[in-house]
Amino acid sequence: MLWDLQNPPGLLAGRARYYGPRTPLLAERLHQAGARGVPAPACPHCGRAVRLSHSLKRLRVCGTCYNRSAAEPCKRC
């Protein structure tokens, strides 16, 4: 995470979704605490500002988008 913080503009410019799992969480907490200029991390697929708890093609994404990407048609139907 230290490397993520040292790479400008990264975390503080709304690019937390490109980093490890703890970086978006830090950005989210900073935003909630009222840090000026730190946008809430948003899912790159749906745009919602929710916890980015999964990784999909090297991007942090929300659980909903991750589940949608892994969905497969029913093999019985």
WOQUI-V502027 format. One line per field, one symbol per residue. phi: phi as a letter, one per 40 degrees, with the letter a starting at -180 (. if undefined). A space follows every 10 residues. Layout:
phi: ???
This chain:
phi: .ccccccccf dcbgbcccbc cccccccccc cccgccgbcc cbcccbgccb cccbbafgbc bccccccccc cbccccc
